[in-house]
Amino acid sequence: MLCYWGAQIREGLGLVQPDKVKHVNCGIRSVCPKTAVQDMSAGRSFIGFVRDGKVSVMRLRSEEDNHDGKLKQLQLKNDRIRLIVCGGDGAVLLSDSGKVLIMDKSTVCRPLKGLDNRQVIQIACGDHHSMALTHDGHVFVWGDNSHGQLGLEKDHPGSPSAQHVKSLSGVPLAQISAGGDHSFGLSLSGVVFGWGKNSAGQLGLGDTTDRHVPTVVKSLNRKKTVSISCGGEHTATLSKGGTVFTFGSGVSGQLGHNSFRDEHHPRVVAELWGSEVSQVTCGRHHTLVSVASSKRIYSFGCGIQGQLENEEMIKKSVSFSVFLPTEYNHEYVIAKLIAGKNHSFALFVKELGKDLEPPKSNPIRGILTLNDRMIDCWLSQSDTCSWKAIKREINTVFSSTASLNGSFLKLSRDDHYQTSEDHCGLDFDLVKTSFAKLSENTSLISEVVKVVQQRLLPSLNSNPTGVEALRVYLLLPELIRRFQEQQRTELTEALASKILQLDPDARAVLETYWSRLPEDWLKNVVDLFNKESAMLIEKIAFEGINWDMPGRLEKIVQILHMVYKVCCNTNRNITKSDFIIHEINYLLLMLHAAEEDLKDCCWGDIGLYVEFIQYHDTTLNNLKSYPHMFNLEAKCRLLENREQLGCFELVVRRTALLEDCFHQLRTTDPSVDLRRYWLSVLYKENVSKRTDVNKKDFFLNVFKELCAPESQLLMYNDSNTMGWFPTKLSVEKEKYFLFGILCGLAFNNTSVVHLPFPLALFKKLLNVKPSLDDLIEFSPVLSKSLQYILDYSDDVEEMDMNFTVTWDKTEVELDPAEPGKMVTNYNRTEFVNKYVDYILNKSVEEAFEEFKSGFFKACNGWMVEMFEPEELRGVLVGNEEYDWDILKQNTSYEGSFHAEHPTVISFWKVFEELTPNEKKAFLLFLTGFEKVPILGMSAVKMRVRPLFSFTQDHLPQALTCHALLDLPVYQNKKTLKTKLIEAINHKRGFWEE
């Protein structure tokens, strides 16, 4: 049954004879055609009906022609029509097969050009433009573009053929709608996009500026919008639950806000609040809504020609009930409301019963999306004659970003309606189980790989309009990681390229999505890009030269670095070790080997070696920007193997180390770049000797002098175990600069030194802000007191403390703006933070800045920044993990010595009997270092050889630069022990080679 009311129109609409028309209340008429109306539409010039796949149209009376035309059936050959939408002067038809036909004002129909046999599922018409939504989620437009209603960028001319709205690519649309000269799209997650004419605020963007590209109506985000309707210059949206928003022109009251003002922002129609509206449709100047539960229709807006079903024939700015006969309420339900220029229509269907849902009038079809049921169907039929159909579906879904982005939405509790820049709306568990099932079938996954590689990835939009278009960047890593090695590498590279091409704003949203991924999902993303990086690095290291490889690697590691920063900024449980690429060591080994071989190669091979070195060097230089990808061994190897220009010589007296050292550093030509030289130490007592022994001994002894209390460079904690910069300097400021240079030289020369500073120093050198945890190391008593204040459960004011504190015998106001300010529960965190900041930063700023300047004068900042604070301290200071068993396991023997030699057996027995301090003294005797190198005891490769031409009175000797122990063959274990202890305790000042 069809009811209609409004301006005068041909009796019976041409669907039935005039005597078959039933007159109801206030001008409402109803007809029951023999052939049921499948769909209908009312435009400015025509109304059209679809019955049994056939189309009939009737021209409406106009100012030039004051009578309606006859109902005319269109001749459409074999096309069976499903939908009709009437616009300003014509109409658009959609066939069951998805073909679009255009009817002009003379009712001649022709196929629309430009769709390339795409299957269309929805159509919409404005006054002079039209829209189509395809099965795979693409929007096409044609017609006039005077106000940007086509969404094809500014100044784009109108077009008679279909044009792709590329900016909406990737957005999974649920509906399209067109008004007079404006357009709307609605996504599956309720995100609303508007564009075109905005003279009355009909786009809901808060202004009256036209938009030439689809723009998100942010004020409707998370409102669970389920449908949109556009009028001449106003728009209405319906939310799940029945809330109606209207905006745009209100001159005729068509917004329903009890006023005739325009609204530039979406506003709830208060009169309908709580009514659970089920449909809303906009005419040119009026609006209709229906409430399914009460089977009522409401209208508001222009009613001058009766289109509100209002006897007064006036404009109404509040909702007005359309009174239908009581029997209709019992027998029928409203299937569809249609609002035209001056007419209103309601299409009814028979009610089937309480438990049966009535059929809708031509329900809106949605885009094809991937779901669990579809995958199960593919799996069950992949070996049957249905394979061609399955391939078509795979091709449609996996070639369309919109289809994928509309898949696997988290529907529980309407979670997908919360989609925003902070929330992606995906059901991750469903994605994982679905992709796991898909990967079980070789034929399916092979087809998916082909489509993703050839069609999906090349089509990704670098400047997506909505955040939903970014879901594909979360889905693809989970899919790609299940592919075979070669396919996985190629697709990971392509995906990385597309992520890097994203607009900065879109990339920022993607990073936010990464930060909110489930832990296992995020770990999979890290693993994918890590493994592919490792694979490419291994190929670069061991396969032939291919200059494309470093660039390909750079793209993947950039993505890995982006994820790393996300994890660091959000305190995720992904550890830093998850980002380490151990294969970088291969590059360093191969590069070092090539550089060594270059020294001995013949002239004809030089070019090959040089290119090989450049190839590996280029790769390493790219990777140096990502220190978190280097393991500690690689960082140390990079430090040791870096290219230097030569040696910087320090000539000093043994008896005046610090004095001579400071003098020479002070008078060094400023043009000398200490960062690019190895250090060579010469003693005036024996200038002819230039050995690493001298350098190690120099650093050992000069730092003992520097850090001794007598130097007055440092203040010490209560236990005299840890030093820090003093608040008031007792020595010239320059000495801290020179102190820093010596520390930089030690770092540059990989020398372990005595530097009793807390971790805070190394954090500050790396621009990492120290915290209360770092103060604990230097002053555990004070730190515990400060922590107690933070944890105190009662009123802190009871402690009677203020922001005036004493540090290094100096009284300090932590808040100079408010001297004596009391510590309360509200400001105790501020108090603790200021206290820690004063001790570790402000009080030592003068001394530290000098030290830092000197430090970086002697070593490269980029090299220092390769290390974490803990690692930097380890490089300079070593560690105390004395694993003596590893020392023994790594020891090699030369000459007549071997592991079972009696003297060697006796040596290890004696060693096991040494006290812990004696063992440490032996390590110093052997290596020149008091502590274990940063890489652990495994880095100490001791060599033991017999000492010839000796007597039983000879002591063991050590070459510290080679960790070489010359051990006499003593007659018994007792003698060996006595001589070894005497050797390691021998006060010789400096070792000699």
Beta strands, then each sheet from edge to edge (+ up, - down):
strand 1: 2-6
strand 2: 22-23
strand 3: 29-31
strand 4: 39-42
strand 5: 46-51
strand 6: 54-59
strand 7: 72-73
strand 8: 81-86
strand 9: 91-95
strand 10: 100-103
strand 11: 109-111
strand 12: 120-125
strand 13: 129-134
strand 14: 139-143
strand 15: 159-164
strand 16: 173-178
strand 17: 182-187
strand 18: 192-196
strand 19: 211-216
strand 20: 225-230
strand 21: 234-239
strand 22: 244-248
strand 23: 263-268
strand 24: 277-282
strand 25: 286-291
strand 26: 296-301
strand 27: 316-322
strand 28: 332-339
strand 29: 343-350
strand 30: 646-652
strand 31: 677-683
strand 32: 715-716
strand 33: 723-724
strand 34: 804-807
strand 35: 810-813
strand 36: 892-893
strand 37: 943-946
strand 38: 957-959
strand 39: 964-967
sheet 1: 2+ 3- 1+ 29- 28+
sheet 2: 4+ 5- 6+ 7-
sheet 3: 8+ 9- 10+ 11-
sheet 4: 12+ 13- 14+ 15-
sheet 5: 16+ 17- 18+ 19-
sheet 6: 20+ 21- 22+ 23-
sheet 7: 24+ 25- 26+ 27-
sheet 8: 30+ 31+
sheet 9: 32+ 33-
sheet 10: 34+ 35-
sheet 11: 36+ 37+ 39+ 38-
end
